[in-house]
């Protein structure tokens, strides 16, 4: 999934998508233990998608740079 697609989602949707991807990653890892995967790069892509979502969720908690750099008016 591309970052611009993730930016369009609401916070609740991002959390739901993250849960789904984590579940899919878990199942794919179990499958990899039992047999050879058809597409092993899918593991890497899932991990990266989860990291993208975590980045977007983390940015919501950080105050904007503009509010930090403004000097207090006197």
DOMARFI-829658 format. One record per atom (N, C-alpha, C, O, CB): residue number from 1; residue in one letter; atom name; x, y, z. Coordinates in steps of 0.05 Angstrom, whole numbers, plus 5000, padded with zeros to 4 digits. Glycine has a CB too. Layout:
REM DOMARFI-829658
R  num  residuo  atomo  east  north    up
R  NUM        a     CA     X      Y     Z
...
END
This chain:
REM DOMARFI-829658
R  num  residuo  atomo  east  north    up
R    1        x      N  5017   4977  5000
R    1        x     CA  5000   5000  5000
R    1        x      C  5018   5025  5000
R    1        x      O  5038   5026  5014
R    1        x     CB  4981   5000  5024
R    2        x      N  5010   5044  4985
R    2        x     CA  5026   5069  4983
R    2        x      C  5019   5088  5005
R    2        x      O  4997   5088  5016
R    2        x     CB  5021   5082  4955
R    3        x      N  5038   5106  5011
R    3        x     CA  5035   5125  5033
R    3        x      C  5012   5144  5028
R    3        x      O  4997   5152  5047
R    3        x     CB  5061   5140  5038
R    4        x      N  5008   5153  5003
R    4        x     CA  4986   5171  4998
R    4        x      C  4959   5158  5002
R    4        x      O  4940   5172  5009
R    4        x     CB  4988   5182  4969
R    5        x      N  4957   5132  4998
R    5        x     CA  4933   5118  5004
R    5        x      C  4927   5117  5034
R    5        x      O  4904   5119  5043
R    5        x     CB  4933   5090  4992
R    6        x      N  4948   5113  5049
R    6        x     CA  4946   5112  5078
R    6        x      C  4938   5139  5090
R    6        x      O  4924   5140  5110
R    6        x     CB  4971   5101  5091
R    7        x      N  4949   5160  5079
R    7        x     CA  4944   5187  5089
R    7        x      C  4914   5195  5087
R    7        x      O  4905   5211  5102
R    7        x     CB  4960   5208  5074
R    8        x      N  4900   5182  5068
R    8        x     CA  4872   5188  5064
R    8        x      C  4854   5175  5085
R    8        x      O  4831   5182  5087
R    8        x     CB  4864   5180  5036
R    9        x      N  4865   5156  5100
R    9        x     CA  4849   5141  5119
R    9        x      C  4847   5155  5146
R    9        x      O  4866   5170  5154
R    9        x     CB  4861   5113  5123
R   10        x      N  4825   5151  5160
R   10        x     CA  4822   5162  5187
R   10        x      C  4838   5145  5207
R   10        x      O  4847   5123  5200
R   10        x     CB  4792   5163  5195
R   11        x      N  4842   5156  5231
R   11        x     CA  4858   5142  5251
R   11        x      C  4847   5114  5257
R   11        x      O  4862   5095  5259
R   11        x     CB  4859   5159  5277
R   12        x      N  4820   5112  5260
R   12        x     CA  4808   5086  5266
R   12        x      C  4813   5066  5243
R   12        x      O  4818   5042  5247
R   12        x     CB  4778   5089  5271
R   13        x      N  4812   5076  5218
R   13        x     CA  4817   5059  5195
R   13        x      C  4846   5050  5194
R   13        x      O  4852   5027  5187
R   13        x     CB  4809   5074  5169
R   14        x      N  4864   5068  5201
R   14        x     CA  4892   5061  5202
R   14        x      C  4897   5039  5223
R   14        x      O  4912   5020  5218
R   14        x     CB  4910   5086  5209
R   15        x      N  4885   5042  5246
R   15        x     CA  4888   5022  5267
R   15        x      C  4877   4995  5258
R   15        x      O  4889   4974  5263
R   15        x     CB  4875   5031  5293
R   16        x      N  4854   4995  5245
R   16        x     CA  4842   4971  5235
R   16        x      C  4860   4958  5213
R   16        x      O  4864   4934  5213
R   16        x     CB  4814   4976  5223
R   17        x      N  4871   4974  5195
R   17        x     CA  4888   4965  5174
R   17        x      C  4914   4953  5186
R   17        x      O  4923   4932  5177
R   17        x     CB  4895   4987  5154
R   18        x      N  4925   4966  5207
R   18        x     CA  4949   4956  5220
R   18        x      C  4943   4928  5232
R   18        x      O  4960   4910  5230
R   18        x     CB  4958   4976  5242
R   19        x      N  4920   4925  5245
R   19        x     CA  4913   4900  5257
R   19        x      C  4911   4878  5236
R   19        x      O  4921   4856  5240
R   19        x     CB  4887   4902  5273
R   20        x      N  4898   4884  5214
R   20        x     CA  4895   4865  5192
R   20        x      C  4922   4857  5180
R   20        x      O  4927   4833  5175
R   20        x     CB  4878   4876  5170
R   21        x      N  4940   4876  5177
R   21        x     CA  4967   4870  5166
R   21        x      C  4983   4854  5185
R   21        x      O  4998   4836  5177
R   21        x     CB  4981   4896  5159
R   22        x      N  4981   4859  5211
R   22        x     CA  4996   4844  5231
R   22        x      C  4986   4815  5232
R   22        x      O  5002   4796  5234
R   22        x     CB  4993   4857  5259
R   23        x      N  4960   4812  5229
R   23        x     CA  4949   4785  5229
R   23        x      C  4958   4770  5204
R   23        x      O  4965   4746  5205
R   23        x     CB  4918   4787  5229
R   24        x      N  4958   4783  5181
R   24        x     CA  4967   4771  5156
R   24        x      C  4996   4764  5157
R   24        x      O  5004   4743  5148
R   24        x     CB  4962   4790  5132
R   25        x      N  5013   4781  5169
R   25        x     CA  5041   4776  5173
R   25        x      C  5046   4752  5190
R   25        x      O  5062   4735  5184
R   25        x     CB  5055   4800  5184
R   26        x      N  5031   4750  5212
R   26        x     CA  5033   4727  5230
R   26        x      C  5026   4701  5215
R   26        x      O  5041   4681  5217
R   26        x     CB  5014   4730  5254
R   27        x      N  5004   4701  5201
R   27        x     CA  4996   4677  5186
R   27        x      C  5017   4670  5165
R   27        x      O  5022   4646  5160
R   27        x     CB  4969   4681  5173
R   28        x      N  5028   4689  5152
R   28        x     CA  5048   4684  5131
R   28        x      C  5073   4673  5143
R   28        x      O  5086   4655  5131
R   28        x     CB  5054   4710  5115
R   29        x      N  5081   4682  5166
R   29        x     CA  5105   4672  5180
R   29        x      C  5100   4642  5188
R   29        x      O  5119   4626  5185
R   29        x     CB  5111   4688  5205
R   30        x      N  5077   4636  5197
R   30        x     CA  5071   4608  5203
R   30        x      C  5072   4590  5179
R   30        x      O  5082   4568  5179
R   30        x     CB  5043   4606  5217
R   31        x      N  5061   4600  5157
R   31        x     CA  5061   4586  5132
R   31        x      C  5090   4582  5122
R   31        x      O  5096   4560  5112
R   31        x     CB  5045   4601  5110
R   32        x      N  5107   4601  5126
R   32        x     CA  5135   4600  5118
R   32        x      C  5150   4578  5133
R   32        x      O  5168   4566  5123
R   32        x     CB  5149   4627  5122
R   33        x      N  5142   4573  5158
R   33        x     CA  5154   4552  5174
R   33        x      C  5147   4524  5163
R   33        x      O  5164   4506  5165
R   33        x     CB  5146   4554  5203
R   34        x      N  5123   4521  5153
R   34        x     CA  5114   4495  5144
R   34        x      C  5122   4489  5115
R   34        x      O  5130   4467  5109
R   34        x     CB  5084   4494  5147
R   35        x      N  5120   4508  5098
R   35        x     CA  5126   4504  5070
R   35        x      C  5138   4529  5058
R   35        x      O  5138   4550  5070
R   35        x     CB  5101   4496  5054
R   36        x      N  5149   4526  5034
R   36        x     CA  5161   4548  5020
R   36        x      C  5139   4567  5010
R   36        x      O  5119   4558  4999
R   36        x     CB  5179   4538  4997
R   37        x      N  5144   4593  5013
R   37        x     CA  5125   4613  5004
R   37        x      C  5127   4618  4974
R   37        x      O  5148   4616  4963
R   37        x     CB  5129   4640  5019
R   38        x      N  5104   4623  4962
R   38        x     CA  5104   4629  4934
R   38        x      C  5117   4656  4928
R   38        x      O  5130   4660  4909
R   38        x     CB  5075   4629  4923
R   39        x      N  5112   4675  4947
R   39        x     CA  5122   4702  4943
R   39        x      C  5134   4711  4970
R   39        x      O  5121   4725  4986
R   39        x     CB  5099   4722  4935
R   40        x      N  5160   4705  4975
R   40        x     CA  5172   4712  5001
R   40        x      C  5176   4742  5005
R   40        x      O  5179   4751  5028
R   40        x     CB  5199   4699  5003
R   41        x      N  5175   4758  4984
R   41        x     CA  5178   4787  4987
R   41        x      C  5153   4799  5000
R   41        x      O  5153   4822  5009
R   41        x     CB  5183   4800  4960
R   42        x      N  5131   4784  5001
R   42        x     CA  5107   4793  5014
R   42        x      C  5112   4799  5044
R   42        x      O  5100   4817  5055
R   42        x     CB  5084   4772  5011
R   43        x      N  5129   4783  5057
R   43        x     CA  5136   4788  5085
R   43        x      C  5148   4816  5088
R   43        x      O  5141   4831  5106
R   43        x     CB  5156   4767  5095
R   44        x      N  5167   4823  5071
R   44        x     CA  5180   4849  5072
R   44        x      C  5160   4871  5067
R   44        x      O  5161   4892  5080
R   44        x     CB  5203   4850  5051
R   45        x      N  5143   4867  5047
R   45        x     CA  5123   4888  5041
R   45        x      C  5103   4892  5064
R   45        x      O  5096   4915  5069
R   45        x     CB  5108   4880  5015
R   46        x      N  5095   4871  5077
R   46        x     CA  5077   4874  5100
R   46        x      C  5090   4889  5123
R   46        x      O  5078   4906  5135
R   46        x     CB  5068   4846  5109
R   47        x      N  5115   4882  5128
R   47        x     CA  5130   4896  5150
R   47        x      C  5132   4926  5143
R   47        x      O  5130   4943  5161
R   47        x     CB  5158   4884  5154
R   48        x      N  5137   4932  5119
R   48        x     CA  5140   4961  5111
R   48        x      C  5114   4975  5112
R   48        x      O  5113   4999  5121
R   48        x     CB  5152   4963  5082
R   49        x      N  5092   4962  5105
R   49        x     CA  5066   4975  5107
R   49        x      C  5059   4981  5136
R   49        x      O  5048   5002  5142
R   49        x     CB  5044   4957  5094
R   50        x      N  5065   4962  5154
R   50        x     CA  5060   4966  5182
R   50        x      C  5077   4989  5192
R   50        x      O  5067   5005  5208
R   50        x     CB  5066   4940  5198
R   51        x      N  5102   4991  5183
R   51        x     CA  5119   5013  5192
R   51        x      C  5108   5040  5182
R   51        x      O  5110   5060  5196
R   51        x     CB  5148   5009  5181
R   52        x      N  5097   5040  5157
R   52        x     CA  5086   5065  5147
R   52        x      C  5062   5074  5164
R   52        x      O  5059   5098  5170
R   52        x     CB  5077   5061  5117
R   53        x      N  5045   5055  5172
R   53        x     CA  5022   5062  5188
R   53        x      C  5031   5072  5215
R   53        x      O  5021   5092  5226
R   53        x     CB  5004   5038  5192
R   54        x      N  5052   5059  5227
R   54        x     CA  5062   5068  5253
R   54        x      C  5073   5096  5251
R   54        x      O  5070   5112  5270
R   54        x     CB  5084   5049  5263
R   55        x      N  5086   5102  5229
R   55        x     CA  5097   5129  5225
R   55        x      C  5075   5150  5224
R   55        x      O  5076   5171  5237
R   55        x     CB  5114   5130  5199
R   56        x      N  5054   5144  5209
R   56        x     CA  5031   5162  5207
R   56        x      C  5017   5166  5234
R   56        x      O  5010   5188  5241
R   56        x     CB  5011   5153  5186
R   57        x      N  5014   5144  5249
R   57        x     CA  5001   5146  5275
R   57        x      C  5019   5161  5295
R   57        x      O  5009   5176  5312
R   57        x     CB  4995   5118  5286
R   58        x      N  5045   5158  5293
R   58        x     CA  5063   5173  5310
R   58        x      C  5064   5202  5304
R   58        x      O  5068   5219  5323
R   58        x     CB  5091   5161  5308
R   59        x      N  5061   5210  5279
R   59        x     CA  5062   5238  5272
R   59        x      C  5038   5254  5283
R   59        x      O  5040   5278  5287
R   59        x     CB  5063   5241  5242
R   60        x      N  5016   5240  5288
R   60        x     CA  4993   5254  5298
R   60        x      C  4997   5263  5327
R   60        x      O  4985   5283  5336
R   60        x     CB  4968   5235  5297
R   61        x      N  5015   5249  5341
R   61        x     CA  5020   5256  5369
R   61        x      C  5041   5277  5373
R   61        x      O  5045   5288  5395
R   61        x     CB  5028   5231  5384
R   62        x      N  5056   5284  5352
R   62        x     CA  5078   5304  5353
R   62        x      C  5066   5331  5346
R   62        x      O  5053   5333  5325
R   62        x     CB  5102   5296  5335
R   63        x      N  5071   5351  5362
R   63        x     CA  5061   5378  5355
R   63        x      C  5075   5388  5329
R   63        x      O  5098   5380  5324
R   63        x     CB  5065   5398  5378
R   64        x      N  5062   5404  5314
R   64        x     CA  5074   5413  5289
R   64        x      C  5099   5430  5294
R   64        x      O  5101   5443  5314
R   64        x     CB  5053   5429  5273
R   65        x      N  5116   5429  5275
R   65        x     CA  5142   5444  5277
R   65        x      C  5136   5474  5277
R   65        x      O  5151   5488  5291
R   65        x     CB  5160   5437  5253
R   66        x      N  5116   5482  5264
R   66        x     CA  5110   5511  5262
R   66        x      C  5103   5522  5290
R   66        x      O  5112   5544  5297
R   66        x     CB  5086   5516  5243
R   67        x      N  5088   5507  5306
R   67        x     CA  5081   5516  5333
R   67        x      C  5105   5516  5352
R   67        x      O  5105   5531  5371
R   67        x     CB  5058   5499  5344
R   68        x      N  5125   5499  5346
R   68        x     CA  5149   5498  5363
R   68        x      C  5168   5521  5357
R   68        x      O  5182   5530  5375
R   68        x     CB  5163   5472  5360
R   69        x      N  5169   5529  5332
R   69        x     CA  5189   5549  5325
R   69        x      C  5180   5578  5328
R   69        x      O  5196   5597  5327
R   69        x     CB  5197   5545  5296
R   70        x      N  5154   5582  5333
R   70        x     CA  5145   5610  5336
R   70        x      C  5153   5620  5364
R   70        x      O  5150   5608  5384
R   70        x     CB  5114   5611  5333
R   71        x      N  5165   5644  5363
R   71        x     CA  5173   5657  5388
R   71        x      C  5148   5669  5401
R   71        x      O  5130   5679  5388
R   71        x     CB  5195   5680  5382
R   72        x      N  5147   5668  5427
R   72        x     CA  5125   5680  5441
R   72        x      C  5124   5710  5437
R   72        x      O  5144   5724  5439
R   72        x     CB  5126   5673  5472
R   73        x      N  5100   5720  5431
R   73        x     CA  5097   5749  5427
R   73        x      C  5095   5764  5454
R   73        x      O  5081   5755  5472
R   73        x     CB  5073   5756  5409
R   74        x      N  5108   5787  5455
R   74        x     CA  5107   5802  5479
R   74        x      C  5095   5829  5474
R   74        x      O  5093   5846  5492
R   74        x     CB  5135   5806  5491
END
